């Protein structure tokens, strides 16, 4: 715990840019955002990168996902993949503020947050939370919209193998019956506009599984937002 606290303080200090190592700089400098985070046309339903002028990918046309809208700031590639691995697995929770700023710079993210009644981070299982020490999605959500973030409403009731270790078909099946809404808080969901927050979207299995549960509970509109989308 002390080591994580010290790391948070170090991450918050002015230092080199995490990408280009310019000094002194913000954690992610403006030049690197301009160079590596230019907006790209993306599927409105799953945030997959698409050619210009195409609004929705073929898979989402054939099988519409349970999200009304899906937004991603960048593709999961250099330099963002390395930063996210460090944030998530190498105990750099202090990067949440810089990554949230990157996410806010993506088109339509600010309007989605402003229109939301609640912002829900993707939950971790208790076992995964104990191992990692923090929920990376919760830190992002709090950095994005602290007054709207509610982390006890959407629950993960079953642990699963890491999604990165599974094939796409296995990912989609592994998350059946994994999420639930706190039965004492169903009234908060009914008719609400929700934003689901996560760090990385690969197959979409996690976000889609959570969105189905929220839709069943009566959510009126669900937007998923992630920092990075795999291509």
Secondary structure, 3 states (H helix, E strand, C coil): CHHHHHHHHHHHCCECCCCCCCCCECCCCHHHHHHHCCCCCECCCCCCECCCCCCCCHHHHHCCCCCCEEEEEEECCCCHHHHHHHHHHCCCHHHHHHHHHHHHCCCCHHHHHHHCCEEEECCCCHHHHHHHCCCHHHHHHHHHHCCCECCCCEEECCCCCCHHHCCHHHHHHHCCCCEEECHHHHHHHCCCEEEEEEEEECCCHHHHHHHHHHHHCCCCEEEEEEEEECC
